[in-house]
C-alpha cells in the first residue's frame, strides 16, 4: 500500500495566530509545516491548531511549532526520519471522524509499516501521529 504523509495544511498554518514567536537557538523542535526538526537560529511560532479530520469531541486543539515567517512545505514526500526518531502514538480515525483506536510506535521503529497495517482496515480513513509525551499533533497519514 502506498501512503501519503500529509503536513499541517498551509491554509490552517496561515490562519493560526502565534501564541509565541522566538528564535530557536538550539534547534530540534518538530515543525508541522515542513515535517522536519527546526535548525538553530530559525524563527518559530508556537500556535494552537485543530488538525483536520477528527470530528465532535475528537477534534482536539493543541500546540504545534511552525516557521514564523512561512514555509514552502516538506522537501520530500516521505515519512520524516527526525519524527521517526521519536516515540509516537498513531491514532486511527473512521470516515466519520471518530477515533477508532491506535498504537504506540516506539522511537526508531518503522512508523510507516505500522501505519500501513492500521490503514489496511477499511474502516480507518486516516491516521494522526502524535507526540507521546506532550500529545501534540505531528502529521496525518492516508492511503495514497
Backbone bond lengths (Angstrom), bond angles and torsions (degrees), N, CA, C in turn:
res aa  C-N    CA-C-N  psi(-1)  N-CA   C-N-CA  omega(-1)  CA-C   N-CA-C  phi
1 X - - - 1.465 - - 1.527 107.97 -
2 X 1.300 114.75 139.56 1.466 120.09 175.55 1.535 108.51 -94.63
3 X 1.322 115.23 136.88 1.464 120.40 -176.90 1.521 110.34 -120.02
4 X 1.327 116.26 136.07 1.466 122.19 174.09 1.519 108.95 -92.26
5 X 1.323 115.51 131.36 1.461 122.73 175.60 1.521 106.43 -100.26
6 X 1.330 116.61 115.39 1.461 121.68 -169.96 1.527 111.07 -113.93
7 X 1.341 117.32 119.53 1.472 119.44 175.82 1.525 110.46 -74.46
8 X 1.311 116.13 174.34 1.458 120.53 172.62 1.524 107.60 -57.65
9 X 1.326 118.81 126.18 1.473 119.89 -178.34 1.527 112.11 -56.41
10 X 1.331 115.81 139.28 1.464 120.72 -177.32 1.523 111.60 -61.66
11 X 1.340 118.14 -28.67 1.469 119.66 178.21 1.522 110.70 -63.95
12 X 1.318 116.90 -38.03 1.473 120.53 177.67 1.524 109.50 -72.72
13 X 1.332 116.26 -43.68 1.464 120.48 -178.93 1.529 111.24 -59.98
14 X 1.331 117.60 -40.24 1.468 120.95 -178.43 1.522 112.23 -69.80
15 X 1.331 117.24 -30.19 1.473 120.82 -178.92 1.521 112.89 -83.57
16 X 1.326 117.00 -19.66 1.468 120.94 -175.05 1.526 110.84 -67.19
17 X 1.305 116.18 128.36 1.458 120.36 178.66 1.522 109.57 -90.62
18 X 1.327 116.50 124.57 1.467 119.33 -177.91 1.528 112.80 -63.36
19 X 1.318 114.78 135.17 1.455 121.56 171.18 1.531 108.37 -83.50
20 X 1.335 114.70 -27.19 1.455 121.55 -175.79 1.529 107.89 -157.25
21 X 1.324 116.91 138.47 1.464 122.81 173.21 1.518 106.97 -127.55
22 X 1.328 115.63 131.95 1.462 118.57 -179.56 1.518 110.16 -157.00
23 X 1.318 114.88 159.41 1.461 120.69 171.67 1.520 106.16 -81.67
24 X 1.301 115.39 127.26 1.463 121.01 -178.39 1.519 108.03 -92.35
25 X 1.317 116.06 96.28 1.462 121.86 -173.97 1.519 113.70 -62.33
26 X 1.330 117.00 -41.63 1.452 119.10 -173.48 1.532 114.54 -90.12
27 X 1.322 118.74 -19.14 1.462 121.07 -176.08 1.518 110.72 75.63
28 X 1.331 115.68 -179.26 1.460 121.26 175.65 1.510 116.49 94.75
29 X 1.332 118.98 1.04 1.464 120.61 177.04 1.530 109.05 -82.26
30 X 1.326 118.77 133.96 1.460 120.63 -179.22 1.530 111.29 -73.32
31 X 1.321 115.75 120.27 1.466 122.15 -178.71 1.526 109.83 -95.01
32 X 1.326 116.53 124.96 1.465 120.27 -177.39 1.522 112.92 -85.86
33 X 1.322 117.50 -9.09 1.464 121.10 178.99 1.527 111.57 -81.06
34 X 1.323 117.53 -37.93 1.471 121.02 -176.48 1.525 112.60 -122.92
35 X 1.315 117.21 2.84 1.462 123.42 175.15 1.521 113.24 55.39
36 X 1.319 114.20 52.65 1.464 121.21 172.62 1.519 107.74 -149.81
37 X 1.321 115.52 167.23 1.460 119.67 174.83 1.525 109.56 -78.50
38 X 1.326 115.71 147.65 1.463 120.06 177.81 1.523 109.79 -65.64
39 X 1.308 114.30 155.82 1.460 121.76 177.16 1.527 108.63 -106.58
40 X 1.323 117.24 152.18 1.466 119.18 -179.96 1.525 111.88 -53.06
41 X 1.325 115.39 133.58 1.459 121.44 176.98 1.520 115.36 91.61
42 X 1.323 119.22 -4.77 1.467 120.07 179.53 1.526 110.42 -77.28
43 X 1.356 115.06 145.12 1.472 120.92 175.35 1.524 108.44 -84.32
44 X 1.328 114.96 123.39 1.455 120.72 -177.59 1.517 110.75 -117.57
45 X 1.310 114.66 148.83 1.459 121.90 172.93 1.519 107.72 -114.00
46 X 1.314 116.36 131.11 1.455 121.85 171.24 1.523 105.79 -96.69
47 X 1.332 115.58 117.69 1.465 121.02 -174.88 1.529 110.26 -126.71
48 X 1.313 114.39 162.96 1.456 122.34 177.20 1.526 107.43 -105.48
49 X 1.347 116.78 123.81 1.461 120.16 -179.61 1.526 111.18 -136.58
50 X 1.316 114.20 156.28 1.462 122.70 169.09 1.523 105.32 -114.63
51 X 1.331 118.21 103.18 1.454 119.65 -178.01 1.524 111.26 -62.69
52 X 1.324 117.65 148.96 1.464 120.56 -176.59 1.524 112.48 -69.24
53 X 1.315 114.63 150.99 1.453 120.93 173.67 1.509 114.28 122.41
54 X 1.343 118.47 -67.12 1.456 119.14 -179.05 1.533 111.20 -63.75
55 X 1.329 115.50 148.54 1.461 120.72 -178.72 1.524 110.79 -124.38
56 X 1.325 114.68 165.76 1.462 121.14 176.69 1.514 111.74 56.08
57 X 1.332 117.08 -135.10 1.462 119.86 -177.09 1.531 112.86 -68.07
58 X 1.330 117.82 -11.25 1.471 121.62 179.79 1.518 112.66 -89.12
59 X 1.309 117.61 -4.26 1.469 122.59 178.54 1.529 108.26 -83.42
60 X 1.328 115.27 82.20 1.466 121.14 -176.05 1.520 112.02 -81.35
61 X 1.313 115.43 147.33 1.463 122.69 173.40 1.510 107.47 -113.34
62 X 1.341 115.31 136.37 1.456 117.87 -179.70 1.516 111.97 -159.38
63 X 1.324 116.75 176.78 1.459 122.31 -176.38 1.530 112.24 -82.89
64 X 1.329 115.81 141.81 1.467 122.25 172.68 1.523 108.65 -145.01
65 X 1.324 115.68 155.56 1.456 121.71 174.46 1.524 109.76 -97.03
66 X 1.334 115.29 138.24 1.466 123.74 174.60 1.520 107.72 -133.32
67 X 1.323 116.86 163.04 1.466 119.19 169.71 1.531 107.60 -65.96
68 X 1.312 117.46 131.71 1.460 121.68 -177.34 1.521 112.38 -67.98
69 X 1.315 117.02 -27.32 1.469 120.62 -175.44 1.520 112.62 -108.90
70 X 1.321 117.30 24.84 1.456 120.79 179.91 1.522 111.27 87.10
71 X 1.322 114.93 171.51 1.453 120.84 -171.56 1.519 108.43 -162.03
72 X 1.318 116.68 150.42 1.467 121.40 178.37 1.521 113.04 -89.20
73 X 1.313 117.57 3.10 1.458 120.61 179.41 1.522 112.11 91.57
74 X 1.333 116.51 -174.35 1.459 121.23 -177.05 1.530 112.93 -63.21
75 X 1.328 114.98 146.87 1.464 120.45 177.20 1.517 111.28 -77.75
76 X 1.339 117.75 -29.28 1.460 119.89 174.66 1.523 109.01 -138.57
77 X 1.327 115.36 167.27 1.461 120.57 -171.98 1.521 113.63 -90.90
78 X 1.328 118.24 -0.20 1.455 120.80 -176.41 1.514 113.51 -81.73
79 X 1.331 113.97 175.99 1.464 120.12 177.13 1.524 108.03 -72.11
80 X 1.324 118.69 129.97 1.464 121.17 -175.88 1.532 112.82 -67.74
81 X 1.321 115.83 123.20 1.471 121.04 179.84 1.523 111.18 -58.49
82 X 1.333 117.17 -36.20 1.469 120.35 -179.82 1.531 111.23 -65.00
83 X 1.327 116.79 -31.78 1.462 119.72 178.00 1.528 110.20 -77.75
84 X 1.336 117.06 -35.24 1.460 120.75 179.34 1.533 111.29 -66.15
85 X 1.312 116.29 -20.22 1.462 120.99 178.51 1.535 111.97 -76.05
86 X 1.336 116.39 -4.88 1.469 121.76 178.32 1.526 109.56 -109.33
87 X 1.319 116.74 145.57 1.460 119.53 170.95 1.524 107.46 -67.56
88 X 1.318 116.49 132.40 1.460 122.47 -178.27 1.528 110.00 -128.62
89 X 1.304 116.18 156.70 1.450 122.43 168.19 1.517 106.11 -103.56
90 X 1.328 117.02 127.52 1.456 121.44 175.14 1.525 106.83 -101.44
91 X 1.338 115.81 112.48 1.469 121.75 -177.32 1.525 109.52 -102.28
92 X 1.304 115.25 129.59 1.468 122.08 179.67 1.528 109.83 -93.65
93 X 1.333 115.11 139.10 1.466 121.34 177.61 1.521 109.07 -128.34
94 X 1.318 115.38 143.90 1.459 121.27 178.77 1.518 112.06 -82.67
95 X 1.304 115.19 177.32 1.467 121.76 -179.56 1.524 112.04 -64.35
96 X 1.330 117.06 -19.54 1.467 121.53 177.53 1.530 112.22 -92.65
97 X 1.349 117.51 3.64 1.460 121.14 178.14 1.513 115.39 83.47
98 X 1.324 116.50 5.30 1.469 120.35 179.43 1.526 109.52 -90.65
99 X 1.320 116.23 145.76 1.459 120.98 -179.18 1.531 110.18 -69.92
100 X 1.329 115.22 139.11 1.458 121.31 -179.98 1.527 112.60 -112.09
101 X 1.310 116.99 -10.70 1.457 120.62 -177.55 1.514 109.74 139.77
102 X 1.299 116.42 -160.97 1.446 120.10 179.39 1.511 111.31 172.51
103 X 1.326 114.80 178.66 1.463 121.04 179.15 1.515 109.31 -146.36
104 X 1.323 114.90 155.07 1.457 121.31 175.71 1.524 108.33 -85.73
105 X 1.328 115.91 132.84 1.466 122.93 174.74 1.520 107.08 -108.51
106 X 1.321 118.30 105.91 1.468 120.38 -177.99 1.525 112.11 -61.96
107 X 1.316 115.98 153.36 1.467 121.54 176.03 1.519 108.95 -55.04
108 X 1.329 115.41 135.28 1.452 121.19 177.11 1.515 114.64 82.51
109 X 1.327 117.78 -3.80 1.471 119.51 176.76 1.520 108.82 -84.61
110 X 1.295 116.70 172.64 1.464 121.82 -178.63 1.533 109.05 -85.88
111 X 1.322 116.45 91.52 1.466 121.13 -176.97 1.522 111.88 -63.31
112 X 1.332 117.37 -34.88 1.469 119.54 179.28 1.519 111.63 -67.85
113 X 1.315 117.95 -37.04 1.464 120.46 177.81 1.526 110.41 -62.81
114 X 1.327 116.13 -41.19 1.466 119.78 176.98 1.526 109.72 -64.81
115 X 1.320 117.24 -44.06 1.473 120.47 178.84 1.524 110.87 -61.04
116 X 1.313 116.97 -39.71 1.467 120.41 178.82 1.527 110.48 -62.11
117 X 1.322 116.40 -42.82 1.460 119.55 178.03 1.531 111.05 -63.90
118 X 1.333 117.13 -42.51 1.464 120.81 179.71 1.530 111.37 -65.93
119 X 1.325 116.43 -41.75 1.469 120.87 -178.66 1.530 112.97 -75.42
120 X 1.327 117.91 -9.67 1.471 120.70 175.41 1.528 110.85 -67.34
121 X 1.321 116.18 -21.36 1.463 121.33 175.06 1.527 107.57 -77.23
122 X 1.316 117.28 116.58 1.472 121.94 -177.16 1.525 113.37 -61.57
123 X 1.328 117.51 -20.74 1.463 120.53 177.66 1.526 111.97 -73.20
124 X 1.341 117.22 -18.75 1.468 122.01 -179.33 1.531 108.66 -87.75
125 X 1.331 116.18 119.07 1.467 121.49 -179.52 1.526 111.37 -88.38
126 X 1.347 116.87 -37.17 1.462 121.46 -178.91 1.514 108.73 -160.63
127 X 1.323 114.91 165.23 1.459 122.41 179.73 1.525 107.99 -127.28
128 X 1.312 116.82 133.31 1.467 122.08 170.07 1.515 107.27 -101.26
129 X 1.338 116.40 139.82 1.450 119.02 169.23 1.522 106.78 -102.80
130 X 1.330 114.24 143.12 1.463 120.99 -178.08 1.515 109.64 -137.32
131 X 1.321 114.08 148.65 1.452 121.95 175.94 1.519 108.04 -63.64
132 X 1.318 117.45 130.11 1.458 120.68 -174.66 1.531 112.56 -72.47
133 X 1.325 119.12 -28.80 1.462 120.90 -178.76 1.523 111.09 -85.22
134 X 1.332 117.45 -53.06 1.461 121.42 -175.51 1.530 113.58 -90.31
135 X 1.320 117.92 -17.66 1.457 121.80 179.46 1.518 114.27 80.37
136 X 1.321 117.90 5.90 1.463 122.32 -176.08 1.527 111.88 -69.24
137 X 1.311 115.85 141.34 1.458 122.62 173.11 1.526 109.58 -61.61
138 X 1.328 116.60 137.52 1.461 121.31 178.16 1.527 111.36 -111.06
139 X 1.342 117.46 -56.19 1.466 121.74 -178.35 1.512 109.71 -165.07
140 X 1.332 115.65 174.62 1.466 122.07 179.27 1.523 108.62 -117.40
141 X 1.335 115.78 142.51 1.453 122.32 176.00 1.527 107.82 -120.44
142 X 1.347 115.88 132.85 1.470 122.47 179.95 1.509 109.74 -137.26
143 X 1.316 115.18 160.19 1.465 118.98 170.40 1.513 107.40 -65.04
144 X 1.332 115.71 136.37 1.487 119.20 -179.35 1.516 109.99 -77.51
